[in-house]
């Protein structure tokens, strides 16, 4: 049922092309290669809560498709995506092998995902769809954000800016310090 609703919604949102109609112009996807932070939310039925999973993935172009592979983070889990692009629309499949020591004990999950690239080319926002270990269809939000790293050189300077009334500075060396834990 959810798959039917998802495919119906995707078809309804798709641009219509035909005689006398130009396809709407979408921002071109010039180059999505590089490092991205992947964040997706998922419901855990066994724990009765929603969780977020975060990976740093390296995106490369292989045989006309984008392939994203998670970097080793010490957990033993891996995430891969195989994506195609059409303008600002990015669609494909994903596969994750969870950490052998985590809650899901090296389980493998896979499914489909669809994203829209923002006009700046720095954020892909979308949703994933997959099958749970109990054979139910689940879905959730997914966002990939391009990691922008300054070019190394003599002009690269890390600074900390703190207004006089601020209780704690936010360091550019540790962006996560801007978020409460």
DRENROBA-38862 format. One line per 3 residues: number of its first residue (from 1); their letters; for each residue x, y, z of N, C-alpha, C. Coordinates in steps of 0.02 Angstrom, whole numbers, plus 50000, padded with zeros to 5 digits. Atoms other than C-alpha are relative to their C-alpha. Example, Ala and Ser with C-alpha at 12.3 -4.5 7.8 and 13.67 -1.06 7.14 Angstrom:
% residues 2
1 = as = 50045:49941:50000:50615:49775:50390:50045:50060:50000 ~ 49958:49941:49997:50684:49947:50357:49961:50055:50037
***
This chain:
% residues 181
1 = xxx = 50041:49941:50000:50000:50000:50000:50043:50063:50000 ~ 49956:49942:49998:50139:50122:50048:50038:50008:49935 ~ 49963:49997:50063:50236:50077:49891:49955:50030:49946
4 = xxx = 50047:49973:50049:50081:50113:49788:49991:50075:50010 ~ 50008:49929:49986:50057:50281:49875:50062:50039:49980 ~ 49937:49966:50017:50241:50325:49853:50007:50006:49925
7 = xxx = 49993:49996:50073:50241:50281:49668:49948:50046:49969 ~ 50052:49955:50025:50077:50373:49640:50021:50073:50012 ~ 49978:49932:49985:50146:50528:49727:50057:50021:49955
10 = xxx = 49944:49983:50044:50306:50520:49626:49976:50013:49928 ~ 50026:49990:50067:50209:50503:49464:49962:50066:49994 ~ 50038:49938:50001:50095:50648:49508:50046:50061:50002
13 = xxx = 49953:49944:49994:50245:50758:49550:50046:50006:49940 ~ 49954:49999:50056:50340:50713:49392:49979:50051:49948 ~ 50018:49951:50052:50350:50848:49259:49972:49966:49939
16 = xxx = 50031:50027:50060:50245:50820:49105:50035:50028:49939 ~ 49969:49979:50062:50335:50824:48939:49957:49974:49943 ~ 50039:50022:50057:50252:50810:48772:50001:50052:49946
19 = xxx = 50001:49952:50054:50216:50898:48610:49975:50067:50025 ~ 50019:49932:49981:50210:51084:48639:50015:50017:50072 ~ 49984:49987:49930:50268:51066:48819:50074:49989:50010
22 = xxx = 49929:50008:49983:50444:51097:48875:50003:49972:50071 ~ 49989:50026:49933:50507:51001:49022:50023:50057:50044 ~ 49976:49947:49956:50530:51116:49172:50075:49996:50008
25 = xxx = 49928:50001:49994:50708:51168:49189:50020:49990:50073 ~ 49974:50016:49934:50793:51091:49339:50073:50018:50001 ~ 49929:49982:49997:50962:51146:49401:50042:49940:49980
28 = xxx = 49960:50056:50023:51093:51038:49315:50045:49974:50056 ~ 49955:50031:49953:51192:50916:49419:50067:49996:49966 ~ 49935:49998:50033:51367:50962:49365:50048:49948:50029
31 = xxx = 49951:50045:49970:51473:50868:49489:49984:49990:50074 ~ 50016:50015:49931:51419:50784:49649:50055:49959:50034 ~ 49946:50038:49970:51584:50696:49679:50028:50036:50060
34 = xxx = 49970:49971:49941:51665:50722:49847:49972:49970:50064 ~ 50021:50025:49934:51631:50698:50032:49934:50033:50020 ~ 50065:49978:49978:51454:50712:50101:49985:49970:50068
37 = xxx = 50026:50028:49938:51374:50690:50272:49930:49974:49985 ~ 50064:50032:50010:51228:50568:50262:49964:49993:50067 ~ 50041:50006:49939:51090:50579:50394:49931:49974:49980
40 = xxx = 50068:50023:50013:50934:50474:50391:49968:49978:50065 ~ 50039:50020:49942:50798:50441:50517:49966:49934:49987 ~ 50034:50064:50008:50723:50271:50549:49964:49982:50065
43 = xxx = 50036:50023:49940:50594:50196:50667:50027:49932:50020 ~ 49980:50066:49974:50650:50052:50778:49941:49971:50036 ~ 50058:50032:49970:50502:49941:50814:50018:49966:50065
46 = xxx = 49980:50037:49940:50598:49836:50940:50015:50045:50059 ~ 49985:49954:49945:50649:49989:51040:49945:50053:50010 ~ 50056:49954:49993:50490:50090:51011:50018:50073:49994
49 = xxx = 49978:49931:50009:50584:50248:50959:50024:50011:49929 ~ 49969:49980:50063:50646:50343:50808:50074:50016:50014 ~ 49928:49987:49993:50835:50355:50781:50026:50034:49938
52 = xxx = 49966:49970:50057:50956:50445:50666:50067:49965:49991 ~ 49935:50030:50016:51105:50367:50579:50039:50050:49959 ~ 49958:49951:50034:51250:50474:50520:50062:49964:49974
55 = xxx = 49939:50027:50031:51389:50423:50399:50032:50056:49960 ~ 49966:49959:50050:51520:50516:50300:50010:49955:49940 ~ 49994:50041:50061:51511:50452:50121:50041:50038:49948
58 = xxx = 49963:49972:50057:51626:50479:49973:49962:49982:49937 ~ 50039:50009:50061:51532:50503:49810:50048:50004:49940 ~ 49959:50002:50060:51614:50456:49645:49954:49984:49941
61 = xxx = 50037:50014:50061:51554:50440:49465:50029:49938:49968 ~ 49978:50063:50031:51565:50262:49398:49951:49978:49947 ~ 50041:50022:50056:51499:50214:49228:49934:50039:49994
64 = xxx = 50058:49958:50008:51379:50361:49223:49952:50001:50060 ~ 50041:49999:49940:51308:50329:49397:50041:50027:50058 ~ 49966:49978:49940:51348:50406:49564:50001:49942:50049
67 = xxx = 49993:50053:49951:51415:50282:49691:50026:50033:50064 ~ 49979:49973:49935:51425:50334:49874:50018:49941:50045 ~ 49976:50053:49955:51524:50228:49997:50019:50033:50066
70 = xxx = 49984:49972:49935:51535:50260:50183:50073:49989:50017 ~ 49932:50005:49975:51703:50292:50262:50000:49954:50061 ~ 49993:50042:49941:51767:50171:50393:49997:50045:50062
73 = xxx = 50006:49959:49940:51716:50239:50563:50016:49960:50063 ~ 49983:50042:49943:51772:50096:50675:49943:49956:50024 ~ 50057:50039:49978:51596:50024:50696:49994:49933:49963
76 = xxx = 50005:50060:50040:51615:49893:50559:49940:49999:49953 ~ 50057:49996:50045:51456:49947:50471:50019:50035:49934 ~ 49988:49968:50065:51448:50002:50288:49934:50022:49969
79 = xxx = 50057:49974:50036:51328:50104:50183:50023:50015:49929 ~ 49986:49984:50070:51327:50112:49992:49936:50022:49966 ~ 50055:49978:50041:51215:50202:49870:50021:49998:49927
82 = xxx = 49990:49997:50072:51200:50186:49681:49944:50044:49973 ~ 50049:49949:50017:51115:50339:49608:50006:50024:49929 ~ 50003:49968:50065:51062:50411:49442:49973:50070:50008
85 = xxx = 50023:49930:49996:51027:50594:49407:49961:50019:49938 ~ 50038:49968:50054:50902:50688:49302:49986:50071:50023 ~ 50006:49932:49975:50923:50873:49329:50014:50001:50074
88 = xxx = 49993:49996:49927:50898:50905:49514:49973:49939:50036 ~ 50027:50061:49970:50817:50735:49542:50054:49946:50002 ~ 49950:50053:49991:50931:50599:49612:49964:49940:50030
91 = xxx = 50038:50059:49982:50860:50423:49624:50044:49938:49997 ~ 49961:50061:50004:50932:50253:49662:49986:49951:50057 ~ 50006:50052:49950:50962:50111:49782:50052:50010:50054
94 = xxx = 49953:49997:49944:51048:50094:49950:50004:49930:50032 ~ 49989:50063:49964:51120:49949:50050:50043:50016:50061 ~ 49962:49989:49938:51179:49951:50230:50010:49934:50036
97 = xxx = 49984:50055:49955:51266:49820:50333:50016:50033:50067 ~ 49993:49966:49936:51248:49873:50514:50061:49974:50038 ~ 49942:50017:49958:51385:49866:50645:49990:49931:50031
100 = xxx = 50005:50066:49968:51422:49690:50707:49990:50004:50075 ~ 50006:49992:49927:51424:49757:50885:49940:50043:50020 ~ 50057:49957:49985:51270:49869:50872:49936:49962:50012
103 = xxx = 50065:50029:49984:51087:49838:50908:49977:49950:49946 ~ 50024:50043:50055:51055:49758:50736:50049:49945:49980 ~ 49952:50056:50006:51210:49644:50742:50015:49978:49928
106 = xxx = 49977:50015:50068:51276:49652:50562:49944:49980:49953 ~ 50056:50014:50046:51104:49643:50481:50011:50041:49936 ~ 49996:49964:50063:51094:49694:50298:49930:50023:49980
109 = xxx = 50063:49971:50023:50955:49810:50241:50013:50034:49933 ~ 49992:49966:50065:50924:49883:50069:49932:50027:49978 ~ 50062:49971:50025:50797:49986:49975:50013:50052:49947
112 = xxx = 49996:49947:50050:50768:50137:49865:50000:50068:50035 ~ 49998:49932:49973:50794:50323:49892:49990:50050:49943 ~ 50008:49946:50049:50747:50483:49802:50013:50066:50034
115 = xxx = 49979:49936:49972:50821:50655:49830:49989:50055:49949 ~ 50000:49940:50042:50806:50832:49763:50061:50041:50020 ~ 49941:49959:49988:50965:50934:49747:49980:50073:50006
118 = xxx = 50016:49928:49992:50952:51112:49813:50038:50040:49947 ~ 49969:49960:50053:50999:51253:49693:50074:50015:50010 ~ 49929:49986:49988:51168:51281:49778:50043:49938:49988
121 = xxx = 49962:50061:50011:51219:51099:49747:50032:49973:50062 ~ 49968:50022:49938:51260:51071:49930:49958:49954:50043 ~ 50043:50042:49959:51110:50975:49999:49953:49959:49956
124 = xxx = 50048:50046:50031:51012:50824:49939:49949:49983:50054 ~ 50052:50014:49951:50846:50808:50031:49951:49951:49970 ~ 50046:50049:50026:50735:50657:50013:49976:49950:50051
127 = xxx = 50027:50054:49958:50667:50494:50081:50028:49933:49977 ~ 49981:50069:50015:50717:50312:50089:49938:49956:50011 ~ 50052:50050:49992:50604:50160:50077:50036:49933:50002
130 = xxx = 49968:50066:49996:50653:49984:50130:49957:49951:50039 ~ 50036:50054:49967:50597:49820:50204:50034:49984:50066 ~ 49972:50016:49934:50619:49783:50389:50013:49925:50006
133 = xxx = 49987:50072:49990:50677:49617:50460:49935:49962:50014 ~ 50066:50032:49991:50493:49584:50499:49958:50004:49936 ~ 50030:49996:50066:50453:49609:50314:49943:50050:49995
136 = xxx = 50046:49945:50009:50360:49772:50332:50037:50056:49964 ~ 49970:49944:50036:50391:49925:50224:50007:50059:50048 ~ 49987:49941:49958:50471:50070:50316:50028:50054:49956
139 = xxx = 49974:49943:50036:50518:50243:50259:50021:50054:50049 ~ 49979:49946:49957:50601:50397:50329:50037:50053:49962 ~ 49964:49944:50032:50688:50561:50294:50073:49984:49991
142 = xxx = 49928:50010:50013:50863:50566:50220:50027:50065:49971 ~ 49968:49940:50025:50978:50713:50192:50075:49988:49994 ~ 49928:50001:50010:51152:50721:50120:50023:50073:49992
145 = xxx = 49974:49932:50002:51253:50880:50146:50074:49997:49980 ~ 49931:49999:50025:51413:50916:50050:50046:50028:50054 ~ 49949:49975:49954:51566:50934:50161:50044:50048:49961
148 = xxx = 49960:49950:50034:51651:51094:50108:50062:50011:50042 ~ 49938:49992:49964:51832:51101:50155:50040:50054:49966 ~ 49960:49947:50030:51939:51255:50130:50063:49972:49967
151 = xxx = 49938:50021:50034:52082:51237:50008:50059:50015:50045 ~ 49942:49987:49957:52245:51217:50104:50044:50054:49970 ~ 49956:49948:50024:52361:51363:50092:50013:50051:50054
154 = xxx = 49981:49952:49949:52435:51511:50183:49943:50046:50021 ~ 50055:49955:49984:52270:51607:50179:49946:49966:50042 ~ 50049:50036:49961:52173:51471:50273:50013:50012:50074
157 = xxx = 49992:49983:49930:52145:51531:50451:49938:49976:50038 ~ 50056:50020:49958:52037:51451:50586:49991:50052:50054 ~ 50013:49949:49949:51953:51577:50700:49941:49980:50043
160 = xxx = 50057:50008:49955:51835:51578:50846:49970:50068:50010 ~ 50034:49937:49992:51705:51715:50851:49950:49992:50056 ~ 50045:50005:49943:51612:51747:51012:49974:50070:50017
163 = xxx = 50027:49936:49979:51493:51892:51045:50012:50009:50075 ~ 49983:49987:49930:51525:51976:51213:49950:49971:50049 ~ 50050:50027:49955:51362:51911:51288:49990:49925:49993
166 = xxx = 50009:50071:50013:51382:51732:51226:50028:49959:50057 ~ 49975:50041:49946:51398:51598:51360:50058:49954:49979 ~ 49946:50046:50021:51512:51486:51255:50016:50014:49927
169 = xxx = 49982:49989:50070:51610:51511:51094:49986:49939:49958 ~ 50008:50053:50048:51579:51409:50939:50063:49999:49958 ~ 49937:50004:50036:51740:51348:50861:49990:49973:49930
172 = xxx = 50004:50026:50068:51761:51323:50674:50040:49935:49994 ~ 49962:50062:50000:51881:51181:50717:49957:49941:50021 ~ 50045:50052:49975:51738:51083:50798:49929:50022:49990
175 = xxx = 50067:49976:50015:51572:51122:50711:49947:49969:50047 ~ 50050:50031:49957:51480:51000:50825:49993:50035:50066 ~ 50006:49963:49938:51515:51117:50970:49942:50049:49999
178 = xxx = 50055:49953:50006:51374:51226:50904:49934:49966:50020 ~ 50062:50036:49984:51246:51090:50946:50003:49972:50070 ~ 50000:50028:49933:51195:51041:51122:50001:49924:49997
181 = x = 49998:50073:49998:51228:50862:51170:49961:49972:50058
***
